[in-house]
Amino acid sequence: MEEEKNGKQSGVGVGALVTAIIAFLLAVIPCLGLVAVIPAVIAIVLAIIGLSRPQGNQGMLVGGLVVAIIALMISVSQSFVLGKIANKSGNWATDIEKVIKEVTDDIEKEFGDNEVTIRINNNDETVEIKASTKKSDLQDRLEDLEGDTDSTNVGQDTTKGEG
């Protein structure tokens, strides 16, 4: 009867320790650390239940409790760090948008209606990027594109066999 009682209680200790280790492994993985709260809390509950019972060997229970608390602290700290990053990220997007707008305005003021060519040479490979800021060219091209879509439908019979 004594051995059966110790077997059940050591099972709680093993369960607490294994669950705490799983929680710790999840907690140290970025972005998955938030999920580690669940097994960490389960391990803490198991360890507290096991420690509340009279038992001779409580090493696994204490180990499970300590590892679970560490995993819980890591997991909670990740949520605070991700919250701070998310809070600050709204400003980054606005700042980047402002910088792009300023650069675009500066380029338009500097080059006006000129054509800009960027050439990148790397050994035998060359990449050229051409950009035209001429408003009249862009308007002509837009009209050509719009004219092409309209001209494809002109003269086509869309009745499909009617009348």
N, C-alpha and C positions, 0 to 999 in steps of 0.2 A: 504494500500500500504506500509506503514511503517513497519507493522508486517511481511508482506511477505518478505521484504528485510532483516529484522533481522533474520528471519527463515532460509533463504538461507545462510547468513553469519555464523550463529551459526552452521549450518550443516558442513561448512568447518572447523570450530573449533573442532567439535566433530570428524570429519573424521581425522583431524591432530592428535588429542589426542589419539584416538583409534589406529591409525596406529603407532604412536610413542610407545604406550604401547606394541603392538605386536612386534615391532622392539626391544624394551628393553628386553622382555621375550626371544626372539630368541638370543639376544646378550649375555645373561648370561649363555646360554647353551654351554658347550665346544664343539668345532668342528662345531656346527651349527651357531656360532656367526658370521661367515663370510657371511652367508646368510642374516643376519640382516641389511646389508648395503642397500639393496634394499628398504625395508619398511622405514628405517630411512631417506633415501633421499626423498622418497615420502612424508613422514610426514613433513620434513623440507620445501619442496616446497609448500605443502598445507598451512602450518603455515605462510610462507612468503606471499603467495597470500592473505590469510585472513588478515594479518596485514597491507597489502598495501591498503586495502579498508577502508574507513572511517566507524568506528563502535564504539558504546559505550562500549560494554563488550568484552574485548579481553583476558580474563583470560584463557579460554580454548586454544586459539591460542598460548599464551606465554607458557603455560604448555606443550602443544604438542611440541613446538619448543625446549624447554629445555630438555624434555625427549628424543626427537629424537636425539639431539646433543649428549647427554650422551650415548645413544645406539650406535650411530655412532662411538664415541670415543672408547667404549668397543670393538666393532667389529673390528675396525682398529687395536687396540692394540693386539687383539687375532691373527690377521694375522702376526704382527711383531713377537710375541712370537712363533707361529708355524714356522715361517721362521727361527728364531734363533735355535729352536730345530732341525729342518731339516738340517740346516747348520752344527750343531755340531754332528749330528747322524752319518755322514759319518766316522768320526774319531772313534766313538765307535765300529763300526763293524770291522774296521781295527785293533784296539787295542785288541778286543776280539779274533780275528783270530790269532794275534801274541802270545797272552797268551796261547791259546790252543796249538799252534805249539810248544812253549817252554816247556809246561808241557808234551806234548807227547814225545818230544826229551829227556827230563829229565827222564821220566819213562823208555824209551827205553835204555838209558845209565845205569840207576840204576839196572833195572831188566834183561836187555838183552833178552835172549831166555827163560825166566822163565814164569811160569803160575801165574797169579795174581787172588786172590779171595777176594772179598769184602763181608763181612757179616754184616747185619744190624739186630739187635734184638730189638724188641719193645714188651714188655710183653710176650705174647705167640706166637707172629708172628715173623718169621725169613725170611729175604730175602737174597739170595746169588747171587752174580754176579761174574761169572768166565770169565776171559779173558786170552787168550793165545797169547803170542807174538812170539812164535816159528815160524820162517819163514818156516821151513820145514813142520810143521804141517799145516800151512795155504796153502802152495803150494800143499800138498797132498790132502787137502780138496777141493781146487779149481779144481785139476785134477779129483777127484772123481765126483764132480758136472758136470764138462764138459763131463766126460766119460758117466755119466748117460743120459745126453741129446742126445749124439750121439748114444748110444746103443738102445734107444727107437725107433729110425727110421730105424735101421738096420734090414733087413729081412721083412719089411712091404711092401706090394704091393701097390704102389701109383698110379698105372695106372687106377684103378677103372673100370675094365671091358674092357679095350682096349686089343686087340690082344691076 
